[in-house]
Amino acid sequence: MLTRFSCLVVVCDAACVGLSSFLIRRAAQLNFCSQMFPNSSFRAEVHARAVKLANFPLHSVMASKQLVRRQNRAALKAANRDEAAVLEQMLLDPRTFEAVMEQLANMATKPKSKL
């Protein structure tokens, strides 16, 4: 039984480091991960796939990437609009202003560390 996994995700495999195998499996079910590998073989798996992809003609790899991006673009733009609307609401909330001002006041009173 594998107890620790790494996820090959769109952004970064480090997103799954330290998560329980249950959470990683759940992330895969929700399509946050395209595949799961045990940490022990993660680098070898990624390297093997990179070598395989490097052998494909560049124009075909670029065409495939464009097709995938084109299908997801509308959903990504819709999610971006939704996130922007929520962020705007949060920024206009007086509690947010108060929290920012409190943080700034705390930062101003703390002595600066000398690295």
C-alpha positions in Angstrom: 0.0 0.0 0.0 1.3 3.4 -0.9 1.2 6.0 1.8 2.8 9.0 0.2 2.1 10.3 -3.3 3.1 13.1 -5.5 0.7 14.5 -8.0 1.4 15.6 -11.5 -0.7 18.7 -11.6 -0.9 21.6 -14.1 0.9 24.1 -11.9 3.3 22.2 -9.7 3.8 18.8 -8.2 4.7 20.4 -4.8 1.0 21.2 -4.3 0.4 17.7 -3.0 3.5 17.2 -0.8 2.6 16.3 2.7 -1.1 15.6 2.0 -2.6 12.3 3.1 -3.2 9.7 0.5 -7.0 10.2 1.0 -6.7 13.9 0.1 -4.5 13.1 -2.9 -7.0 10.5 -4.1 -9.8 13.1 -3.6 -7.8 15.7 -5.5 -7.5 13.2 -8.4 -11.3 12.5 -8.3 -11.9 16.3 -8.6 -9.4 16.5 -11.5 -6.8 18.6 -9.6 -4.3 15.8 -10.5 -3.9 14.2 -13.8 -2.1 11.2 -12.4 -0.6 10.0 -9.1 2.8 8.4 -8.5 4.5 7.3 -5.4 7.1 9.8 -4.2 9.8 7.1 -4.7 9.2 7.0 -8.5 7.9 10.4 -9.2 11.0 11.9 -10.7 11.7 8.9 -12.8 8.1 8.9 -14.1 8.2 12.6 -15.0 11.6 12.3 -16.7 10.4 9.3 -18.8 7.4 11.3 -19.9 9.4 14.4 -20.7 11.8 12.3 -22.8 8.9 10.7 -24.7 7.3 14.2 -25.3 10.7 15.6 -26.5 10.7 13.0 -29.2 7.4 14.2 -30.8 7.6 16.8 -33.5 7.4 20.3 -32.0 4.5 21.4 -34.3 2.3 18.5 -33.2 3.0 19.1 -29.5 2.1 22.8 -30.0 -1.1 21.9 -31.9 -2.2 19.5 -29.2 -1.6 22.1 -26.5 -3.6 24.7 -28.5 -6.5 22.2 -28.7 -6.5 21.6 -25.0 -6.2 25.2 -24.1 -9.0 26.2 -26.5 -11.5 23.8 -24.9 -10.7 25.0 -21.4 -10.4 28.8 -22.1 -14.1 29.6 -21.8 -14.4 27.8 -18.5 -11.2 29.5 -17.2 -12.5 32.9 -18.2 -15.8 32.3 -16.5 -14.0 31.2 -13.3 -11.8 34.2 -13.5 -14.9 36.5 -13.8 -16.5 34.8 -10.8 -13.3 35.1 -8.7 -12.9 38.8 -9.6 -16.5 39.5 -8.6 -16.0 37.8 -5.2 -12.7 39.5 -4.7 -14.3 42.9 -5.5 -17.1 42.2 -2.9 -14.4 41.3 -0.3 -12.4 44.4 -1.0 -15.4 46.6 -0.7 -16.4 45.0 2.7 -15.6 47.4 5.6 -14.3 44.4 7.6 -11.6 43.9 5.0 -10.5 47.5 5.3 -10.4 47.2 9.0 -8.3 44.0 8.8 -5.8 45.6 6.4 -5.5 48.7 8.6 -5.0 46.5 11.7 -2.3 44.5 9.9 -0.5 47.7 8.7 -0.6 49.1 12.3 0.8 45.8 13.6 3.6 45.9 11.0 4.4 49.5 11.9 4.8 48.8 15.6 7.0 45.7 15.2 10.7 46.3 15.1 12.3 45.5 11.8 14.6 42.5 11.8 18.1 42.9 10.5 19.0 39.9 8.3 
